[in-house]
């Protein structure tokens, strides 16, 4: 079963690239789908511990869950994540 998390600050495929790379570093996550149009991240787990870790990682990267605080720090981090994700996309 999958878990879908609606997030803030997801703007483009550069952001999606950063989100995927960041979440694939979490033990127990071997696949990540990102729906840029609807600002959703889908991970193939229902394990509460892993989901909590995913949400914390998303927030640290600047993509907090919808309903959580979206501070200027989150927005700034997502801007940097977006830019680095785009640069990585262009070189792949």
Secondary structure, DSSP 8 states (H G I E B T S, - for coil): --EEEEBSS--SHHHHHHHHHHHTTSTT---EEEETTTTEEEES---HHHHHHHHHHHHHHT--BTTS---HHHHHHHHHHHHHHHHHHHH-
